[in-house]
Amino acid sequence: MHGMSFPGGAGSGTLGGMSASPLENFPIVVPFTVHWSEMDAFGHVNNARTFTWFESARIAYLARIGLTGPTAAGADTAPGGVGPILATTQADYLRPVVFPARLVAGARVTRIGNASITFEHAVAGEEDGVLYTRGSSVIVTLRYAAHEKVPVPQPIRAAIEALEGRSFSPASDTSR
């Protein structure tokens, strides 16, 4: 099941009943089953899969706050045709993932810039809480019809603050 968060479950800080999970403070947590086909010649899950897991958690987060943007068919699903576009992403691989495994990927916001949102990501074992990968990504808010960067809409800022349970200081830079 992709794109789900679990109130009172993994999304609230518990994995398999554990209270000291590395994803404890991640408001969005998405579960995954590792498939045999995701393994590479080195006997572990290929590193590119991490970015798919990060993406799934990030998209679940964006859907939750209402920043889904225009559809591929051109329909505007966000006010003013504003949506997210990925600017950068990175990962730190802490240990290899091997088949069989059940994982969870988490996303949380660490910064709201003028026209950008910075996410922290983590991937851990669903049952044991072992942290496999951590990373980050930055999305930029874009008016798709004009291909122009725009400030993060105030309702989106408010939704992030509500989901994260904290306030973010006003953007100090205008570079993103």
C-alpha positions in Angstrom: 0.0 0.0 0.0 1.6 3.2 -1.1 0.8 6.8 0.0 -0.6 6.0 3.4 0.2 7.4 6.8 -1.0 5.7 9.9 -2.4 7.9 12.7 -1.7 6.2 16.0 0.6 3.8 14.2 3.8 4.2 12.3 3.1 7.8 11.5 2.7 8.7 15.1 6.1 7.3 16.0 5.7 3.6 16.5 6.9 0.8 14.3 5.8 -2.7 15.2 5.0 -1.5 18.8 8.5 0.1 19.2 8.5 3.6 20.8 12.1 4.5 20.0 11.8 4.3 16.2 14.1 6.4 14.0 10.9 7.6 12.3 9.3 8.6 15.6 8.9 12.3 14.6 8.0 11.7 11.0 4.3 12.7 10.4 4.1 10.7 7.2 5.3 7.0 7.1 4.7 4.7 4.1 5.2 0.9 4.3 6.9 -1.1 1.6 7.6 -4.8 0.9 11.0 -5.4 -0.8 10.6 -7.5 -3.9 13.1 -10.0 -5.2 13.3 -8.0 -8.5 14.7 -5.0 -6.6 17.9 -6.8 -5.8 21.0 -6.1 -7.8 24.0 -8.2 -8.7 25.7 -7.4 -5.4 22.9 -9.1 -3.4 21.2 -6.1 -2.0 18.5 -3.7 -3.0 19.7 -1.4 -5.7 20.5 2.1 -4.5 18.1 3.8 -6.9 15.1 2.2 -5.1 15.8 4.5 -2.1 14.8 7.5 -4.2 11.5 5.8 -5.2 10.8 5.2 -1.5 11.7 8.9 -0.6 9.4 10.0 -3.5 6.5 7.9 -2.3 6.7 9.3 1.2 7.2 12.9 -0.1 4.1 12.6 -2.5 2.0 11.2 0.4 3.1 14.3 2.4 2.3 16.7 -0.4 -1.1 15.1 -0.9 -1.8 15.4 2.8 -1.0 19.2 2.7 -2.9 19.8 -0.5 0.1 20.5 -2.8 -0.5 18.1 -5.6 -0.2 20.5 -8.5 -1.6 20.1 -12.0 -2.3 16.6 -13.3 -0.7 15.1 -16.4 -3.9 15.9 -18.2 -3.4 19.6 -17.4 -6.2 19.9 -14.8 -5.3 22.3 -12.0 -5.7 20.5 -8.6 -4.1 23.2 -6.6 -5.0 26.9 -6.2 -3.5 29.0 -9.0 -2.0 26.0 -10.8 0.8 25.9 -8.3 2.5 22.6 -7.7 5.8 21.0 -6.5 8.8 20.2 -8.7 11.8 18.4 -7.3 15.0 20.6 -7.2 17.4 18.2 -5.5 17.6 15.0 -3.5 20.4 13.1 -1.8 20.8 10.0 0.3 23.2 8.6 2.9 23.3 4.8 2.8 23.8 3.4 6.3 23.4 -0.3 5.6 22.3 -2.5 2.7 18.7 -3.7 2.4 18.4 -7.4 1.5 15.4 -9.5 0.6 13.1 -10.3 2.4 12.3 -7.1 4.2 9.4 -4.9 5.2 10.4 -1.3 5.3 8.9 2.1 6.1 9.8 5.4 4.5 9.2 8.6 6.3 9.0 12.3 5.3 9.0 15.4 7.4 9.6 19.1 6.6 12.7 20.7 8.1 12.5 24.1 6.4 10.1 26.3 4.5 11.8 28.8 2.2 10.3 31.6 0.2 9.6 29.3 -2.8 10.9 25.9 -1.5 10.2 23.2 1.0 13.0 21.0 2.4 12.2 17.5 3.4 14.1 15.0 5.6 13.7 11.4 4.6 14.4 8.1 6.3 14.0 4.4 5.5 13.9 1.8 8.3 12.9 -1.7 9.0 9.1 -1.9 9.8 9.5 -4.6 12.5 12.9 -3.8 14.0 13.3 -0.1 13.4 16.8 -0.5 11.9 17.7 2.7 10.0 18.9 1.9 6.5 19.0 5.2 4.7 18.5 8.8 5.5 18.4 11.8 3.1 16.8 15.0 2.0 15.1 16.7 -0.8 14.0 20.1 -1.8 10.9 20.9 -3.8 10.2 24.3 -5.4 6.7 25.7 -5.7 6.0 26.3 -9.4 3.2 27.8 -11.4 3.2 25.1 -14.1 1.4 27.0 -16.8 4.0 29.8 -16.8 7.0 27.6 -15.6 7.7 30.2 -12.9 8.8 29.8 -9.3 6.3 31.3 -6.9 6.2 31.7 -3.1 4.9 28.8 -1.0 1.2 29.5 -0.7 0.1 30.5 2.9 -2.5 27.7 3.1 0.3 25.2 2.3 2.6 26.8 5.0 -0.3 26.5 7.5 -1.0 22.9 6.6 2.7 22.0 7.0 2.8 23.7 10.4 -0.3 21.9 11.5 1.0 18.5 10.3 4.4 19.0 11.9 2.9 20.4 15.1 5.3 23.4 15.1 5.9 26.8 13.6 8.5 27.6 11.0 10.3 30.9 11.0 9.6 33.1 8.0 11.8 32.5 5.0 15.1 34.3 5.4 16.3 33.9 1.8 14.8 34.4 -1.6 17.1 32.2 -3.6 14.7 29.3 -3.5 
